[in-house]
Amino acid sequence: EKDFKNQNAIRFVDRLGRHKDLVVNFWQNIDQLVSFYKRNPQEIFEGLPKILLHGDLHHKNIQRNQSREIFVIDFEDSCYDSTSWDISRILMELDQSETNSFIDNYMTKIPVEDKVLLRRAIDRDFVIRVITESIGRQQRFGREGAKPYLSMYDKLYRERISNILENDKD
């Protein structure tokens, strides 16, 4: 029975510890990631409104039929959490140049009182998503098979993650 909690966020530090050999193939400083999570644990974001999320919302999970109706598929990662989790996945689909304007536009439209906390959650969830995806790719394809993905992640996400981690200092 699924409890609908965001296990990816809750178990992030544990996953870093279990898969150090895979994490360092994309992000060498695991201690930096652990410290970042400890400053941004799941409990901090409990005050944000929760909804039922898709959990893995990206272009391959949005389909059209022959009548051009849109369908969302693959709900196996659904969870009950803040919108930041699905938004962080959408950010992985955008060019780096589009990210900030997308977030700014989103923030003006969502009825959440603590927008600073929501922005912090989006940034935290983005870091978790990219790191866990880098682990998952290596688990599925092996280190050699995952190299093209890790190279793409490096090109697309390293600068954003570096900025998030740098701006999150105590």
DSSP file with accessible surface (Angstrom, degrees, kcal/mol):
  #  RESIDUE AA STRUCTURE BP1 BP2  ACC     N-H-->O    O-->H-N    N-H-->O    O-->H-N    TCO  KAPPA ALPHA  PHI   PSI    X-CA   Y-CA   Z-CA
    1    1 A E              0   0  242      0, 0.0     2,-0.3     0, 0.0     0, 0.0   0.000 360.0 360.0 360.0 127.4    0.0    0.0    0.0
    2    2 A K        -     0   0   92      1,-0.1    77,-0.0     2,-0.1     0, 0.0  -0.638 360.0-158.3 -83.8 134.9    1.4    3.3   -1.1
    3    3 A D        -     0   0   90     -2,-0.3    -1,-0.1     2,-0.1     3,-0.1   0.494  31.9-129.7 -91.2  -3.4    1.4    6.1    1.5
    4    4 A F        +     0   0   93      1,-0.2    76,-4.0    74,-0.2     2,-0.3   0.682  59.4 138.7  63.8  20.4    1.6    8.9   -1.1
    5    5 A K        -     0   0  123     74,-0.2     2,-1.8     1,-0.1    -1,-0.2  -0.663  68.8-102.2 -87.4 154.6    4.5   10.6    0.6
    6    6 A N     >  +     0   0    5     74,-0.4     4,-2.3    -2,-0.3     3,-0.5  -0.548  43.9 177.0 -78.0  87.0    7.3   11.9   -1.5
    7    7 A Q  H  > S+     0   0   49     -2,-1.8     4,-2.6     1,-0.2    -1,-0.2   0.800  73.4  64.2 -65.7 -28.6    9.8    9.2   -0.9
    8    8 A N  H  4 S+     0   0   53      2,-0.2    -1,-0.2     1,-0.2     7,-0.1   0.913 110.7  37.3 -61.0 -42.2   12.4   10.7   -3.3
    9    9 A A  H >4 S+     0   0    0     -3,-0.5     3,-1.1     2,-0.2     4,-0.3   0.920 117.6  50.3 -75.1 -43.0   12.7   13.8   -1.1
   10   10 A I  H 3< S+     0   0   71     -4,-2.3     3,-0.3     1,-0.2     4,-0.2   0.897 118.1  37.7 -63.8 -40.0   12.4   11.9    2.2
   11   11 A R  T 3X S+     0   0  137     -4,-2.6     4,-2.6    -5,-0.2    -1,-0.2   0.204  81.9 112.3-100.2  17.5   15.1    9.3    1.4
   12   12 A F  H <> S+     0   0    1     -3,-1.1     4,-2.4     1,-0.2    -1,-0.2   0.934  79.0  44.6 -58.6 -51.8   17.5   11.6   -0.5
   13   13 A V  H  > S+     0   0   46     -4,-0.3     4,-2.2    -3,-0.3    -1,-0.2   0.917 113.4  51.8 -63.0 -40.1   20.3   11.5    2.0
   14   14 A D  H  > S+     0   0   89     -4,-0.2     4,-2.3     1,-0.2    -1,-0.2   0.925 109.6  49.9 -60.5 -42.7   20.0    7.8    2.5
   15   15 A R  H  X S+     0   0   47     -4,-2.6     4,-1.7     1,-0.2    -1,-0.2   0.889 107.3  54.2 -65.6 -38.0   20.2    7.3   -1.3
   16   16 A L  H  < S+     0   0    1     -4,-2.4    -1,-0.2    -5,-0.2     7,-0.2   0.928 110.7  46.9 -58.9 -44.0   23.3    9.5   -1.5
   17   17 A G  H >< S+     0   0   43     -4,-2.2     3,-0.8     1,-0.2    -2,-0.2   0.887 113.1  47.3 -65.9 -40.4   24.9    7.2    1.1
   18   18 A R  H 3< S+     0   0  135     -4,-2.3    -1,-0.2     1,-0.2    -2,-0.2   0.752 121.3  35.9 -73.1 -24.2   23.9    4.0   -0.6
   19   19 A H  T >X  +     0   0   29     -4,-1.7     4,-2.7    -5,-0.2     3,-1.4  -0.093  67.9 134.8-125.4  38.3   25.0    5.1   -4.0
   20   20 A K  H <> S+     0   0  124     -3,-0.8     4,-2.2     1,-0.3     5,-0.2   0.874  73.9  59.0 -52.9 -40.8   28.1    7.2   -3.4
   21   21 A D  H 34 S+     0   0  109      1,-0.2    -1,-0.3     2,-0.2     4,-0.2   0.806 112.9  38.5 -62.3 -28.1   29.9    5.4   -6.3
   22   22 A L  H X4 S+     0   0   24     -3,-1.4     3,-1.0     2,-0.1     4,-0.4   0.851 111.1  57.3 -88.9 -38.3   27.2    6.6   -8.7
   23   23 A V  H >X S+     0   0    0     -4,-2.7     4,-3.1     1,-0.3     3,-2.3   0.932 100.9  57.2 -58.9 -45.3   26.7   10.1   -7.3
   24   24 A V  T 3< S+     0   0   55     -4,-2.2    -1,-0.3     1,-0.3    -2,-0.1   0.673  91.2  71.4 -66.6 -13.9   30.3   11.1   -7.7
   25   25 A N  T <4 S+     0   0   42     -3,-1.0    -1,-0.3    -5,-0.2    -2,-0.2   0.701 120.0  16.0 -72.3 -17.9   30.1   10.3  -11.4
   26   26 A F  T <4 S+     0   0    3     -3,-2.3     2,-0.5    -4,-0.4    -2,-0.2   0.673 139.4  25.2-115.8 -47.7   28.0   13.4  -11.7
   27   27 A W     <  -     0   0   10     -4,-3.1    -1,-0.3    -5,-0.2    -2,-0.1  -0.936  61.4-168.6-126.9 110.8   28.5   15.5   -8.5
   28   28 A Q  S    S+     0   0  123     -2,-0.5     2,-1.4     1,-0.2     3,-0.2   0.798  71.5  71.8 -72.0 -30.0   31.7   14.9   -6.7
   29   29 A N     >  +     0   0   81      1,-0.2     4,-1.3    -6,-0.1     3,-0.3  -0.616  49.7 165.0 -95.8  85.0   31.0   16.7   -3.4
   30   30 A I  H  > S+     0   0   20     -2,-1.4     4,-2.6     1,-0.2     5,-0.2   0.883  75.8  60.0 -66.1 -37.3   28.5   14.5   -1.7
   31   31 A D  H  > S+     0   0  122      1,-0.2     4,-2.7     2,-0.2    -1,-0.2   0.875 101.5  54.8 -59.3 -36.1   29.0   16.3    1.6
   32   32 A Q  H  > S+     0   0   45     -3,-0.3     4,-2.2     2,-0.2    -1,-0.2   0.910 109.4  47.0 -63.0 -41.0   27.8   19.5   -0.1
   33   33 A L  H  X S+     0   0    0     -4,-1.3     4,-2.5     2,-0.2    -2,-0.2   0.909 112.2  49.6 -67.8 -41.3   24.6   17.7   -1.1
   34   34 A V  H  X S+     0   0   25     -4,-2.6     4,-2.6     2,-0.2    -2,-0.2   0.937 112.0  48.1 -63.5 -45.5   24.0   16.3    2.4
   35   35 A S  H  X S+     0   0   54     -4,-2.7     4,-1.7     2,-0.2    -1,-0.2   0.909 110.4  52.5 -61.6 -41.4   24.6   19.7    4.0
   36   36 A F  H  X S+     0   0    3     -4,-2.2     4,-0.8    -5,-0.2    -1,-0.2   0.939 111.1  46.3 -60.0 -46.3   22.2   21.3    1.5
   37   37 A Y  H >< S+     0   0   22     -4,-2.5     3,-0.9     1,-0.2    -2,-0.2   0.907 108.2  55.7 -65.2 -39.7   19.5   18.8    2.3
   38   38 A K  H 3< S+     0   0  147     -4,-2.6    -1,-0.2     1,-0.3    -2,-0.2   0.836 109.5  47.1 -63.4 -30.0   20.0   19.2    6.1
   39   39 A R  H 3< S+     0   0   48     -4,-1.7    -1,-0.3     1,-0.2    -2,-0.2   0.639 123.8  35.6 -79.3 -15.2   19.4   22.9    5.6
   40   40 A N  S << S+     0   0    1     -3,-0.9    -1,-0.2    -4,-0.8    -2,-0.2  -0.353  80.9 165.5-135.3  55.1   16.3   22.0    3.5
   41   41 A P    >>  -     0   0   24      0, 0.0     3,-1.4     0, 0.0     4,-0.6  -0.251  52.1-104.1 -73.1 163.2   14.7   18.9    5.0
   42   42 A Q  G >4 S+     0   0   10      1,-0.3     3,-1.3   -33,-0.2     4,-0.2   0.843 116.1  66.5 -53.6 -36.9   11.2   17.9    4.0
   43   43 A E  G >4 S+     0   0  136      1,-0.3     3,-1.3     2,-0.2    -1,-0.3   0.814  90.4  63.3 -59.6 -32.3    9.8   19.1    7.4
   44   44 A I  G X4 S+     0   0   62     -3,-1.4     3,-0.5     1,-0.3    -1,-0.3   0.848 104.2  48.2 -60.6 -31.7   10.6   22.8    6.5
   45   45 A F  G X< S+     0   0    2     -3,-1.3     3,-1.7    -4,-0.6    -1,-0.3   0.353  77.0 102.9 -96.4   7.4    8.2   22.6    3.6
   46   46 A E  G <  S+     0   0  105     -3,-1.3    -1,-0.2     1,-0.3    -2,-0.1   0.749  73.7  64.5 -63.0 -22.4    5.3   21.0    5.5
   47   47 A G  G <  S+     0   0   72     -3,-0.5    -1,-0.3    -4,-0.2    -2,-0.1   0.634  81.3  96.8 -77.2 -12.6    3.5   24.4    5.6
   48   48 A L  S <  S-     0   0    6     -3,-1.7    64,-0.0     1,-0.1    34,-0.0  -0.516  91.6 -94.8 -74.7 145.4    3.2   24.6    1.8
   49   49 A P        -     0   0   74      0, 0.0    34,-0.4     0, 0.0     2,-0.4  -0.304  41.9-141.9 -58.8 142.5   -0.2   23.5    0.5
   50   50 A K        +     0   0   40     32,-0.2     2,-0.3    -4,-0.1    32,-0.2  -0.864  24.2 169.2-110.5 142.7   -0.2   19.8   -0.6
   51   51 A I  E     -A   81   0A  82     30,-2.6    30,-2.1    -2,-0.4     2,-0.6  -0.914  46.9 -86.8-138.7 167.5   -2.0   18.3   -3.6
   52   52 A L  E     -A   80   0A 114     -2,-0.3     2,-0.3    28,-0.2    28,-0.2  -0.694  53.6-161.5 -78.0 119.7   -1.9   15.0   -5.4
   53   53 A L  E     -A   79   0A   6     26,-3.5    26,-1.1    -2,-0.6    30,-0.0  -0.712  29.2-129.7-103.1 156.6    1.0   15.2   -7.9
   54   54 A H        -     0   0   10     -2,-0.3    23,-0.3    24,-0.2    -1,-0.1   0.924  34.8-152.3 -65.5 -47.4    1.8   13.2  -10.9
   55   55 A G  S    S+     0   0    0     23,-0.1    -1,-0.1    21,-0.1    23,-0.1   0.096  81.0  42.8  97.9 -23.6    5.3   12.8   -9.6
   56   56 A D  S    S+     0   0   25     18,-0.2     2,-0.7     2,-0.1     5,-0.1  -0.246  72.1 168.4-148.0  51.6    7.1   12.4  -13.0
   57   57 A L        +     0   0   36      3,-0.1     2,-0.3     2,-0.0    17,-0.0  -0.587  21.1 128.4 -79.1 108.4    5.5   15.0  -15.2
   58   58 A H  S >  S-     0   0   23     -2,-0.7     3,-2.0    34,-0.0     4,-0.2  -0.938  72.1 -82.8-150.8 175.0    7.5   15.4  -18.4
   59   59 A H  G >  S+     0   0  111      1,-0.3     3,-1.2    -2,-0.3    -2,-0.0   0.783 122.0  56.8 -58.4 -32.1    6.9   15.4  -22.1
   60   60 A K  G 3  S+     0   0  132      1,-0.2    -1,-0.3     3,-0.0    -3,-0.1   0.726 104.7  53.8 -72.8 -19.2    6.9   11.6  -22.6
   61   61 A N  G <  S+     0   0   11     -3,-2.0    12,-2.4    -5,-0.1     2,-0.5   0.304  95.3  76.5 -97.1   8.0    4.1   11.3  -20.0
   62   62 A I  E <   +B   72   0B  75     -3,-1.2     2,-0.3    -4,-0.2    10,-0.2  -0.979  67.8 175.0-118.4 114.6    1.8   13.7  -21.8
   63   63 A Q  E     -B   71   0B  88      8,-3.4     8,-3.3    -2,-0.5     2,-0.4  -0.814  23.1-146.3-120.8 159.7    0.3   12.1  -24.9
   64   64 A R  E     -B   70   0B 126     -2,-0.3     6,-0.2     6,-0.2     2,-0.1  -0.965  13.1-145.2-122.0 144.1   -2.3   12.9  -27.6
   65   65 A N    >   -     0   0   55      4,-1.8     3,-2.2    -2,-0.4     6,-0.0  -0.322  43.2 -84.8 -93.7-175.0   -4.7   10.5  -29.2
   66   66 A Q  T 3  S+     0   0  203      1,-0.3    -1,-0.0     2,-0.1    -2,-0.0   0.773 131.0  56.6 -64.4 -22.9   -5.8   10.7  -32.8
   67   67 A S  T 3  S-     0   0   90      2,-0.1    -1,-0.3     1,-0.0     3,-0.1   0.339 118.1-114.2 -87.8   5.6   -8.5   13.2  -31.9
   68   68 A R    <   +     0   0  162     -3,-2.2     2,-0.2     1,-0.3    -2,-0.1   0.625  65.3 150.4  71.2  14.7   -5.8   15.4  -30.4
   69   69 A E        -     0   0  108      1,-0.0    -4,-1.8     0, 0.0     2,-0.4  -0.577  45.2-124.0 -74.0 145.1   -7.1   15.0  -26.9
   70   70 A I  E     -B   64   0B  98     -2,-0.2     2,-0.4    -6,-0.2    -6,-0.2  -0.754  29.2-176.9 -96.6 135.4   -4.4   15.3  -24.3
   71   71 A F  E     -B   63   0B  99     -8,-3.3    -8,-3.4    -2,-0.4     2,-0.5  -0.984  18.6-145.0-129.8 140.6   -3.8   12.5  -21.8
   72   72 A V  E     -B   62   0B  61     -2,-0.4     2,-0.2   -10,-0.2   -10,-0.2  -0.911  28.3-177.2-103.1 131.1   -1.4   12.2  -18.9
   73   73 A I        +     0   0   74    -12,-2.4   -12,-0.0    -2,-0.5    -2,-0.0  -0.718  42.7  49.5-121.6 171.9    0.0    8.7  -18.3
   74   74 A D        +     0   0   59     -2,-0.2     3,-0.4     1,-0.1   -18,-0.2   0.996  45.3 171.9  65.9  74.8    2.3    6.9  -15.9
   75   75 A F    >   +     0   0  114      1,-0.2     3,-1.9    -3,-0.1    -1,-0.1   0.152  41.1 114.9 -97.5  18.6    1.1    7.7  -12.4
   76   76 A E  T 3  S+     0   0  142      1,-0.3    -1,-0.2   -20,-0.1   -21,-0.1   0.744  78.4  49.1 -65.2 -21.1    3.4    5.2  -10.6
   77   77 A D  T 3  S+     0   0   58     -3,-0.4    -1,-0.3   -23,-0.3    -2,-0.1   0.191  80.4 141.9-101.6  16.1    5.3    8.1   -8.9
   78   78 A S    <   +     0   0   10     -3,-1.9     2,-0.3   -23,-0.1   -24,-0.2  -0.245  22.4 166.1 -56.8 144.3    2.2   10.0   -7.7
   79   79 A C  E     -A   53   0A   4    -26,-1.1   -26,-3.5   -28,-0.1     2,-0.7  -0.972  42.2-111.1-154.5 166.0    2.6   11.5   -4.3
   80   80 A Y  E     +A   52   0A 135    -76,-4.0   -74,-0.4    -2,-0.3     2,-0.3  -0.903  67.7 112.1-103.5 106.5    0.9   14.0   -2.0
   81   81 A D  E     -A   51   0A   2    -30,-2.1   -30,-2.6    -2,-0.7    -2,-0.1  -0.914  68.6 -58.3-158.8-175.8    3.2   17.0   -1.8
   82   82 A S    >   -     0   0    2     -2,-0.3     3,-1.7   -32,-0.2     4,-0.4  -0.349  53.4-107.3 -74.6 159.8    3.7   20.6   -2.7
   83   83 A T  T 3> S+     0   0   26    -34,-0.4     4,-2.4     1,-0.3     3,-0.2   0.690 107.4  85.5 -61.5 -15.6    3.6   21.7   -6.3
   84   84 A S  H 3> S+     0   0    1      1,-0.2     4,-2.5     2,-0.2    -1,-0.3   0.821  81.4  60.0 -58.0 -31.3    7.3   22.2   -6.2
   85   85 A W  H <> S+     0   0    2     -3,-1.7     4,-1.2     2,-0.2    -1,-0.2   0.955 110.7  37.4 -66.6 -49.0    8.0   18.5   -6.9
   86   86 A D  H  > S+     0   0   19     -4,-0.4     4,-2.0    -3,-0.2    -2,-0.2   0.897 116.2  54.2 -69.4 -37.2    6.2   18.5  -10.3
   87   87 A I  H  X S+     0   0   13     -4,-2.4     4,-2.3     1,-0.2    -2,-0.2   0.920 103.4  56.1 -62.6 -40.2    7.5   22.0  -11.1
   88   88 A S  H  X S+     0   0    0     -4,-2.5     4,-0.7    -5,-0.2    -1,-0.2   0.873 107.5  49.4 -61.7 -33.1   11.1   20.8  -10.5
   89   89 A R  H >< S+     0   0   14     -4,-1.2     3,-0.7     1,-0.2     4,-0.4   0.906 107.9  53.0 -71.8 -39.0   10.6   18.1  -13.0
   90   90 A I  H >< S+     0   0   43     -4,-2.0     3,-2.1     1,-0.2     4,-0.5   0.895 100.9  62.1 -62.2 -36.7    9.2   20.5  -15.6
   91   91 A L  H >< S+     0   0    2     -4,-2.3     3,-1.0     1,-0.3    -1,-0.2   0.812  93.7  63.0 -60.1 -28.2   12.3   22.7  -15.1
   92   92 A M  T << S+     0   0    9     -4,-0.7    -1,-0.3    -3,-0.7    -2,-0.2   0.695 100.3  54.1 -69.6 -16.5   14.4   19.8  -16.3
   93   93 A E  T <  S+     0   0   75     -3,-2.1    -1,-0.2    -4,-0.4     2,-0.2   0.560  97.3  83.5 -90.7 -11.8   12.6   20.1  -19.7
   94   94 A L  S <  S-     0   0   40     -3,-1.0     2,-0.1    -4,-0.5     5,-0.1  -0.614  84.6-107.2 -95.9 154.3   13.4   23.9  -20.1
   95   95 A D    >>  -     0   0   95     -2,-0.2     3,-1.9     1,-0.1     4,-0.9  -0.473  36.6-112.3 -68.1 150.7   16.5   25.6  -21.4
   96   96 A Q  H >> S+     0   0   67      1,-0.3     3,-0.8     2,-0.2     4,-0.6   0.865 118.2  58.5 -53.3 -38.3   18.6   27.2  -18.7
   97   97 A S  H 34 S+     0   0  104      1,-0.2     4,-0.4     2,-0.1    -1,-0.3   0.721 106.8  48.1 -67.5 -20.1   17.6   30.6  -20.1
   98   98 A E  H <> S+     0   0   83     -3,-1.9     4,-2.3     1,-0.1    -1,-0.2   0.634  90.0  84.4 -92.9 -16.1   13.9   29.9  -19.7
   99   99 A T  H <X S+     0   0    3     -4,-0.9     4,-2.5    -3,-0.8     5,-0.2   0.920  89.8  43.0 -59.7 -54.7   14.0   28.6  -16.1
  100  100 A N  H  X S+     0   0   87     -4,-0.6     4,-2.9     1,-0.2    -1,-0.2   0.903 115.2  48.8 -64.1 -40.9   13.9   31.9  -14.1
  101  101 A S  H  > S+     0   0   75     -4,-0.4     4,-2.5     2,-0.2    -1,-0.2   0.898 111.3  51.4 -67.2 -35.9   11.2   33.5  -16.2
  102  102 A F  H  X S+     0   0   62     -4,-2.3     4,-2.7     2,-0.2    -2,-0.2   0.951 113.2  44.4 -61.8 -48.8    9.1   30.3  -15.9
  103  103 A I  H  X S+     0   0    0     -4,-2.5     4,-2.9     2,-0.2    -2,-0.2   0.934 113.5  50.3 -62.4 -46.0    9.5   30.2  -12.1
  104  104 A D  H  X S+     0   0   91     -4,-2.9     4,-1.4     1,-0.2    -1,-0.2   0.926 113.2  46.0 -59.3 -43.8    8.7   34.0  -11.8
  105  105 A N  H  X S+     0   0   86     -4,-2.5     4,-0.9    -5,-0.2     3,-0.2   0.924 112.6  50.3 -64.8 -44.1    5.6   33.6  -14.0
  106  106 A Y  H >X S+     0   0   43     -4,-2.7     4,-1.8     1,-0.2     3,-0.9   0.923 107.5  54.5 -59.0 -44.1    4.5   30.5  -12.0
  107  107 A M  H 3< S+     0   0   20     -4,-2.9     5,-0.3     1,-0.3    -1,-0.2   0.823 103.7  54.9 -64.4 -31.0    5.0   32.4   -8.7
  108  108 A T  H 3< S+     0   0  104     -4,-1.4    -1,-0.3    -3,-0.2    -2,-0.2   0.765 114.5  41.0 -72.9 -21.1    2.7   35.2   -9.8
  109  109 A K  H << S+     0   0  144     -4,-0.9    -2,-0.2    -3,-0.9    -1,-0.2   0.716  92.8  87.8-100.5 -23.1   -0.1   32.8  -10.6
  110  110 A I  S  < S-     0   0   24     -4,-1.8     2,-1.9     1,-0.1     5,-0.0  -0.623  74.3-132.0 -85.5 133.7   -0.1   30.3   -7.8
  111  111 A P        +     0   0  124      0, 0.0     2,-0.4     0, 0.0    -1,-0.1  -0.456  57.7 133.1 -84.9  70.4   -2.1   31.2   -4.7
  112  112 A V        -     0   0   16     -2,-1.9     3,-0.2    -5,-0.3   -64,-0.1  -0.979  46.9-152.4-119.9 130.6    0.6   30.4   -2.0
  113  113 A E  S    S+     0   0  202     -2,-0.4     2,-1.4     1,-0.2     3,-0.2   0.932  88.4  53.9 -68.1 -47.5    1.2   32.9    0.8
  114  114 A D     >  +     0   0   82      1,-0.2     4,-2.0   -67,-0.1    -1,-0.2  -0.610  60.9 163.6 -93.6  82.1    4.9   32.0    1.4
  115  115 A K  H  > S+     0   0   74     -2,-1.4     4,-2.5    -3,-0.2    -1,-0.2   0.801  73.1  59.3 -71.1 -28.2    6.4   32.4   -2.0
  116  116 A V  H  > S+     0   0  118      2,-0.2     4,-2.2    -3,-0.2    -1,-0.2   0.933 107.7  46.2 -64.2 -43.2    9.9   32.5   -0.6
  117  117 A L  H  > S+     0   0   23      2,-0.2     4,-2.4     1,-0.2    -2,-0.2   0.910 111.8  51.3 -66.2 -40.0    9.4   29.1    0.9
  118  118 A L  H  X S+     0   0    1     -4,-2.0     4,-2.6     2,-0.2    -2,-0.2   0.929 109.8  49.6 -63.3 -43.6    7.9   27.7   -2.3
  119  119 A R  H  X S+     0   0   62     -4,-2.5     4,-2.4     1,-0.2    -1,-0.2   0.916 110.5  50.6 -60.7 -41.6   10.9   29.0   -4.3
  120  120 A R  H  X S+     0   0   90     -4,-2.2     4,-2.6     1,-0.2    -1,-0.2   0.903 110.2  50.2 -62.7 -40.4   13.2   27.4   -1.9
  121  121 A A  H  X S+     0   0    0     -4,-2.4     4,-3.0     2,-0.2     5,-0.2   0.904 108.8  51.7 -65.1 -41.3   11.2   24.1   -2.2
  122  122 A I  H  X S+     0   0    0     -4,-2.6     4,-2.3     2,-0.2    -2,-0.2   0.942 112.2  46.0 -61.1 -45.7   11.4   24.3   -6.0
  123  123 A D  H  X S+     0   0   33     -4,-2.4     4,-2.1     2,-0.2    -2,-0.2   0.938 114.2  47.8 -62.9 -45.4   15.2   24.7   -5.9
  124  124 A R  H  X S+     0   0    2     -4,-2.6     4,-2.4     1,-0.2    -2,-0.2   0.943 112.9  48.1 -61.4 -45.8   15.6   21.9   -3.3
  125  125 A D  H  X S+     0   0    0     -4,-3.0     4,-2.8     1,-0.2    -1,-0.2   0.863 107.5  56.2 -66.2 -33.6   13.5   19.6   -5.4
  126  126 A F  H  X S+     0   0    2     -4,-2.3     4,-2.5    -5,-0.2     5,-0.2   0.941 108.3  47.3 -62.5 -46.0   15.4   20.4   -8.6
  127  127 A V  H  X S+     0   0    0     -4,-2.1     4,-2.4     1,-0.2     5,-0.3   0.950 113.6  47.9 -60.1 -47.9   18.7   19.4   -6.9
  128  128 A I  H  X S+     0   0    0     -4,-2.4     4,-2.8     1,-0.2     5,-0.3   0.929 111.9  50.8 -59.0 -46.0   17.1   16.2   -5.6
  129  129 A R  H  X S+     0   0   12     -4,-2.8     4,-2.5     2,-0.2     5,-0.2   0.932 111.9  44.6 -58.9 -50.1   15.6   15.4   -9.0
  130  130 A V  H  X S+     0   0    0     -4,-2.5     4,-2.3     2,-0.2    -1,-0.2   0.943 116.0  46.3 -64.8 -44.4   18.8   15.8  -11.0
  131  131 A I  H  X S+     0   0    0     -4,-2.4     4,-2.0    -5,-0.2    -2,-0.2   0.940 115.1  45.8 -64.9 -45.9   20.9   13.9   -8.6
  132  132 A T  H  X S+     0   0   12     -4,-2.8     4,-2.8    -5,-0.3    -1,-0.2   0.873 111.7  52.7 -68.2 -33.0   18.5   11.0   -8.3
  133  133 A E  H  X S+     0   0   31     -4,-2.5     4,-2.7    -5,-0.3    -1,-0.2   0.891 106.7  52.9 -66.1 -37.8   18.0   10.9  -12.0
  134  134 A S  H  X S+     0   0    0     -4,-2.3     4,-1.5    -5,-0.2    -2,-0.2   0.911 112.1  45.8 -64.3 -37.1   21.8   10.7  -12.5
  135  135 A I  H  X S+     0   0    0     -4,-2.0     4,-2.2     2,-0.2    -2,-0.2   0.948 113.1  49.8 -66.0 -49.1   21.8    7.7  -10.1
  136  136 A G  H  X S+     0   0    5     -4,-2.8     4,-2.4     1,-0.2     5,-0.2   0.885 107.5  53.2 -60.0 -40.8   18.8    6.1  -11.8
  137  137 A R  H  X S+     0   0   45     -4,-2.7     4,-2.8     1,-0.2     5,-0.3   0.917 110.6  47.5 -61.5 -42.1   20.3    6.4  -15.3
  138  138 A Q  H  X S+     0   0    5     -4,-1.5     4,-2.0    -5,-0.2    -1,-0.2   0.872 110.5  51.9 -68.5 -35.0   23.5    4.7  -14.1
  139  139 A Q  H  < S+     0   0   97     -4,-2.2    -1,-0.2     2,-0.2    -2,-0.2   0.895 116.9  39.7 -66.4 -39.0   21.5    1.9  -12.4
  140  140 A R  H  < S+     0   0  151     -4,-2.4    -2,-0.2    -5,-0.2    -1,-0.2   0.889 132.3  21.4 -76.0 -41.6   19.5    1.3  -15.6
  141  141 A F  H  X S-     0   0   94     -4,-2.8     4,-0.7    -5,-0.2    -3,-0.2   0.460 103.4-118.8-110.3  -5.0   22.2    1.6  -18.2
  142  142 A G  H  X  -     0   0   33     -4,-2.0     4,-1.9    -5,-0.3    -1,-0.2   0.014  43.2 -69.6  78.8 163.9   25.5    1.1  -16.3
  143  143 A R  H  > S+     0   0  114      1,-0.2     4,-0.7     2,-0.2    -1,-0.1   0.933 135.0  43.5 -58.7 -48.1   28.2    3.6  -16.0
  144  144 A E  H >4 S+     0   0  129      1,-0.2     3,-0.9     2,-0.2    -1,-0.2   0.925 114.5  49.0 -65.7 -44.3   29.3    3.5  -19.6
  145  145 A G  H 3< S+     0   0   37     -4,-0.7     4,-0.3     1,-0.2    -1,-0.2   0.776 111.2  51.3 -66.8 -25.3   25.7    3.5  -21.0
  146  146 A A  H >X S+     0   0    0     -4,-1.9     4,-2.6     1,-0.2     3,-0.6   0.577  81.1  95.8 -88.9  -8.5   24.8    6.4  -18.8
  147  147 A K  H <X S+     0   0   91     -3,-0.9     4,-2.6    -4,-0.7     5,-0.2   0.876  82.1  52.1 -53.5 -43.0   27.8    8.6  -19.8
  148  148 A P  H 3> S+     0   0   90      0, 0.0     4,-2.1     0, 0.0    -1,-0.3   0.907 112.4  46.6 -61.7 -36.4   25.8   10.5  -22.5
  149  149 A Y  H <> S+     0   0   76     -3,-0.6     4,-3.1    -4,-0.3    -2,-0.2   0.926 112.3  49.1 -68.1 -44.9   23.1   11.3  -19.9
  150  150 A L  H  X S+     0   0   12     -4,-2.6     4,-2.4     2,-0.2    -1,-0.2   0.896 111.4  50.1 -63.5 -37.4   25.6   12.4  -17.3
  151  151 A S  H  X S+     0   0   82     -4,-2.6     4,-2.3    -5,-0.3    -1,-0.2   0.917 111.9  47.8 -65.0 -42.0   27.3   14.6  -20.0
  152  152 A M  H  X S+     0   0   77     -4,-2.1     4,-3.0    -5,-0.2     5,-0.3   0.923 111.6  50.0 -64.5 -43.7   23.9   16.1  -20.9
  153  153 A Y  H  X>S+     0   0    2     -4,-3.1     4,-3.0     1,-0.2     5,-0.9   0.903 109.3  52.5 -61.3 -40.1   23.1   16.7  -17.2
  154  154 A D  H  X5S+     0   0   70     -4,-2.4     4,-0.9    -5,-0.2     5,-0.4   0.944 114.3  41.8 -60.5 -46.1   26.5   18.3  -16.7
  155  155 A K  H  <5S+     0   0  179     -4,-2.3    -2,-0.2     1,-0.2     4,-0.2   0.910 125.1  34.0 -67.4 -43.1   25.8   20.7  -19.6
  156  156 A L  H  <5S+     0   0   57     -4,-3.0     4,-0.2    -5,-0.2    -2,-0.2   0.821 131.6  19.0 -84.9 -34.4   22.2   21.4  -18.7
  157  157 A Y  H  X5S+     0   0   15     -4,-3.0     4,-2.7    -5,-0.3     5,-0.3   0.637  94.2  86.3-119.3 -18.2   22.0   21.4  -14.9
  158  158 A R  H  X<S+     0   0   60     -4,-0.9     4,-2.9    -5,-0.9     5,-0.2   0.922  94.2  47.7 -57.3 -46.9   25.5   21.8  -13.3
  159  159 A E  H  > S+     0   0  126     -5,-0.4     4,-2.5    -4,-0.2    -1,-0.2   0.935 113.7  47.2 -62.5 -44.3   25.4   25.6  -13.4
  160  160 A R  H  > S+     0   0   13     -4,-0.2     4,-2.5     2,-0.2    -1,-0.2   0.933 114.0  47.2 -63.3 -45.1   21.9   25.8  -11.9
  161  161 A I  H  X S+     0   0    0     -4,-2.7     4,-2.9     2,-0.2     5,-0.3   0.938 111.3  51.5 -62.6 -44.2   22.7   23.3   -9.2
  162  162 A S  H  X S+     0   0   45     -4,-2.9     4,-2.7    -5,-0.3    -2,-0.2   0.922 111.1  48.2 -57.4 -43.8   25.9   25.2   -8.4
  163  163 A N  H  X S+     0   0   73     -4,-2.5     4,-2.4    -5,-0.2    -1,-0.2   0.910 111.7  49.3 -64.5 -41.9   24.0   28.4   -8.1
  164  164 A I  H  X S+     0   0   10     -4,-2.5     4,-0.6     2,-0.2    -2,-0.2   0.949 114.6  44.3 -62.1 -48.1   21.4   26.9   -5.9
  165  165 A L  H >< S+     0   0    1     -4,-2.9     3,-0.7     1,-0.2    -2,-0.2   0.902 114.3  49.2 -65.4 -40.5   24.0   25.3   -3.6
  166  166 A E  H >< S+     0   0  115     -4,-2.7     3,-0.8    -5,-0.3    -1,-0.2   0.895 112.0  48.0 -66.3 -39.0   26.1   28.5   -3.5
  167  167 A N  H 3< S+     0   0  137     -4,-2.4    -1,-0.2     1,-0.2    -2,-0.2   0.519 102.0  66.9 -80.5  -5.1   23.1   30.7   -2.7
  168  168 A D  T << S+     0   0   29     -3,-0.7    -1,-0.2    -4,-0.6    -2,-0.1   0.166  70.2 135.8-101.9  18.1   21.9   28.4    0.1
  169  169 A K    <         0   0  109     -3,-0.8    -3,-0.0     1,-0.1  -133,-0.0  -0.272 360.0 360.0 -65.9 152.7   24.8   28.9    2.5
  170  170 A D              0   0  172      0, 0.0    -1,-0.1     0, 0.0  -131,-0.0  -0.170 360.0 360.0 -60.7 360.0   24.1   29.4    6.2
